[in-house]
Amino acid sequence: MEKLWTGRFSKPLDKIVSEFNSSISVDGRMYKEDILGSIAHVKMLANQGIIAAGEAEKIAAELAKISEEIEAGELEIDSDAEDIHSFIEGELTRRLGESGKRLHTARSRNDQVATDTRLYVKGKVSQISDALKSLIGTLCELAEGHKDTIMAGYTHLQMAQPITFGSHLMAYAFMFVRDLGRLTDCRNRMDYSPLGSCALAGTTFNIDRQATAKTLGFRGITENSLDGVSDRDYCIELASAIAIIMTHLSRFSEEIILWCSWEFKYIELDDAYATGSSIMPQKKNPDIAELVRGKTGRAYGNLITLLTMMKGLPLAYNKDMQEDKEALFDSIDTVSDCLRVFTDMLATMTVLKGNMAKAAEKGFINATDCADYLVKKGLPFRSAYKITGEIVAYCIQNGKSLNALTIEEYKGFTELFEGDIYAAIDLKTCVMSRKSEGGPAPESVMAQIAKCRAALSKYEIKDTDN
Ligand code: ARG
């Protein structure tokens, strides 16, 4: 395929250099956006009297045909082309001759690629947001079902205090709600059309940038032509938002992996979401969670790639920027895949409530409640803490739990203990009474679920937003 820049050059590009320079294998996926951008552009050119209306119509119709043919698999994107922009323009010219050559009036690939990428990425952000919403929805449902499932809460991976599995799940739900907010912010900031910035310095033609922005569903235009072609903040912001989503998924994955171990056995993954070993017949491995945890590295790497690529670039467009898409698209694909499998894995797992409850009996997670009991009987917290510490040490020495001590044993530490201590340190009581806002008690969990669901509807992306 002939290069777009013929005229000045006396020989063709070296073959290896041509391959090195090409981005079609990465940007080919933006063919629809490229064609939409070109149709909007050519119609605007006609409306502004820059090219004849009849010619514009012909170009727009042929572009639409090219799009349909690629979609239907009838037209293959030429892997030898430099990029998707040259491929589409070349194909148009091959079909229409002279008319096709008019499309690129008052435009450059620099504003073209920036426009295509924003359009493409905007669509992807909406899809990722939908995937997040479905994950959050699944978490809310699970949490509702486990609002009173008692489990040990941990700090330092040491059993700490009793919580409900529902409250543990809602912690993740709220992380993902924040992720949704980050995606929405970043989508709003990228929603401005750079088309018409041209190579860097706008154009002498009387173009209408507002019109193309409106046709393409952008909320406005970028205000400076140099910035328009060389801004990649939106790529960095999205890669960063995705990296944070992956952090959350990775933390969750780590817990899933732990919970699947025989040492914990809090959950059992569905057979369709776990794998076996080629040698050890007993194994059932949580590969999905491990892969999600592992793929987090890619998302971090892509973010660093983008930041480093942009660092120190002079204005305006530089070819370095062609590298943006490979990194960003990989982050988009990775998080999309991860969110889908992770959500399905959660929805199909079995929660082994009995094991959670049994494990919670160990580890003295009601020790704080024992101290609180003494405080309620009038002792200062620090003194109550010390006595309870001594009781725990006694229990460890004698292989007992707090619930198994006799009232005489309790009274040996302080006369303040009475028969009601047993109810006070019963795990169920301990959880039920932790009903402070945001706490693990069933009613607090239900309040969190309601708030979370209300937050979801706030992030509804309307059709008019594209
Ligand atoms: N393939 C290029 C990219 O993705 C398109 C812009 C090329 N512009 C140029 N002046 N060479 O960045």
Residues whose N, C-alpha, C, O or C-beta is under 5 A from the ligand:
A	BS01	LIG	S23 D83 R109 N110 V113 M321 Q322
